[in-house]
Amino acid sequence: MSERILVLGSGGREHALAWRLARDPGRPGIHVAPGNDGMALTFTRHAVRETDPAAVVELARRIAATLVVVGPEAPLAAGVSDALVAAGIPVSGASAAGAQLESSKWFAKQIMREAAVPTARAEMFSTLREAEAALDRFGPPWVVKADGLAAGKGVLVSDSRDEARAFLAACLEGGRFGDGGHRVVLEEFLAGEEASVIAICDGERHVLLPAARDYKRAFDADAGPNTGGMGSFAPTPAVTPEVEDTVSAQVITPVLRALAARGTPYRGALYAGLMLTAAGPRVIEFNARFGDPETQSILPLLGGSLGTLLASAAKGAIERDAVTRMAGAAVTLALVDEGYPDAVRGGGVIEGLGSCASEVTVFHAGTRQEQGGWVVRGGRAAYLTATGSHVEEARARVMAARARLSGTGWRSRGDIAAVVAQPMRSA
């Protein structure tokens, strides 16, 4: 039977996963649910809600999926992977128990404490009075995080005490992030170079993918609020082979052991957001999935069979040599609604997106096709990804393609990968 892979989600990360899986040597058939208009140009799209476990299981059975790849965090927290496993359907995606590494920042801190993983000092609060009183024990700058899922927007880093207090109030009393903000975590500020490392895990062992660097702030020079991500590049020279060894030994392996000891072995993509400090790597956050937009920069640099890597990890017997790292670099630029992240209006038009596909790879997210054009319908509309022999060449290709786009109601950063950090030594 030929391989049929179902990718769950509708964002740029899921488009990149479907795009790369379709290029595996076996050329598997790719299905997406719910997907988006851009993905529908190439892949079979199904109108199934990715957070509905029963509907996902029914779809996977109907199309005889040989593997389901879960992209976003919400289906993981909803138990979609657990339902697929119970139905005997191979799935690349953490269990709901494992996904708590992302769905609760405090849970992640507890696991890191158990596993002796280097991370920032932190405290958790559920009342505004207690959280405000704790500000004197931290910062400035203050690092305030909504404990639960907040679409990448639940973090504030600020030198302003008033801004920190306002964010606390918005979370704990204003319902800004719904259930995700009912608790907050105050963290010690860490200085250094950021990096994103994604490991594909089989419960005991793992394979690291090329490390990436993403850009979370809304505007150039890292100004403005945090977003889900405005761009990325890979590989980042800040993560040397020595740093990778440290991350494997001091972060990924101990966390896998701690979760296995709890009876919840972790299988799937585990994202470690790192700060490379003068004392060595420190974990800022975990995501229980591929990163967005890091995935768009990482996957074009992989040779071999991504599907084999993910399927073998899902079975608990990862095939380490299923993928290879290719030479070169990739840069990804996000095209976003002009009001993103706090005042998304939608309705903007991106002109020229189709014609630039010969120069860069276009990954769609919040777009809608209308009369041959592309209308912005969400915060992050689409991504441009280019490869080159080095980061500077890839960046030049992305920015040249960006310069040929026009339209209204959208924007992008102009400094993604403009300055690439030099390697840092780990402790």
Phi, psi and omega in degrees: 000133179291153181287138173231119183247129177256121178257123181264130178133174185222015184257185179296326176299315181292324175298317179295319178298313179297317179301314183287320179297325179294342180264005175300154182306325181280356181046063181293156172284133184248128174242148179229147177210124355278351180067194177211176185298325179292319178293327182294343177293336187238328189242159178285123187253141181233133181277070180236133180287124187289346180264007180259098185305314183296318180293322179293317178299316180298317179295315181300321177293318184296322181266003181056051181295133175271345177200138172248130179247117182269122181273297187280172181280328186300316178297327178295312180296332180279355177086020180298317179298318179300318180295320179294317178299317180298330179273000179077024181254122180301135182220134172262101182167140185293154171293165177300325179294315178293326182292349175298340174304331178256321186286347173218110180295330179289322174302316179300319178297321179294318177297316180296325177295315177301320187269001181058040178276131181294124181205176181283146172300141185208156174223151182248144182220148177239357176235146182295321182300313181293320182294317179298319180296332182280349182302327180292338179274353180232170170043188353285158356287148180269140175244112182240131183229133167295136186294323187260195182290134182214027176055034177079004184249006187268030181231134173237130171238116189209147172273354184265119177297321179298319179294320178297316180295320179296321179294317177302315181295321180297323179286306192277335182234339183264353179067027186302321181246022178059222180299332181293343182249013181290340172230152178232155177239126172263132184235151170295138177285135178243137179254144178153199179259131179280151176206152178241124179238126180249128178246135171266122192240146178245017182104328178232316185250170180205163173233128177274136173270167179305135182288147183234170174231127178246170183234112188267333184285152189289331189234168180306156180061027178055043175261159175088182184286164174291146177233183172288347180135127184256356180163174182196167169214158178208149352281158175267127181294346179294336178261092179282169174304325179293319177295320177302316179300319179296316180296317178300313187282324188256349183238293189293307183300312179299323179293317178299319179294319181295318179290320178297322179295335177276357182084017180231070181302140186265119177235125181136196180276130176240118183260125175250113173275120189245152163246120180272094184270173178296338179266002180117178182294138174231139182279125174272317183199161169244143166240141183267045187186178172293147179281158177224110025255015181300322181303321182296335178267332184281314189297325177295349182262007181255130169261176178083207186245105177295322179300320178296318179300312183291319181292320180293323177295321179298329180276354181085017181218070187299136176264099188299330184265013182294328177237157177233157175268128179266155178291160177105192184213164178222146178230137181237135179239127178273136172255119190233158172305141186297340179263002183295137008261348192265343185220057181289127182252328183075172176091353176293163181234127176258113182260136178095004184295320180292322185285342182270001183294343178280344182256326180224166173267130181257121175251122183272151175222264182271065178235158174223133181274126178223118177051044176082354179250178183238120182257138179283123180237003180210180183298301176260114189274311184201171181226143171252127179235133177229151175246160178197177180290340176207171185300319183298320179292317179296319179297318180299322180291319178297314184290329176294319178293319179300322183294339181269358177272154177215188182121190184225158172082016179212166181204176174207163172282153180254000187241017179296125179063020180290324178234114182262123184294153175275160182301144172249149178271138177275159181286000000 
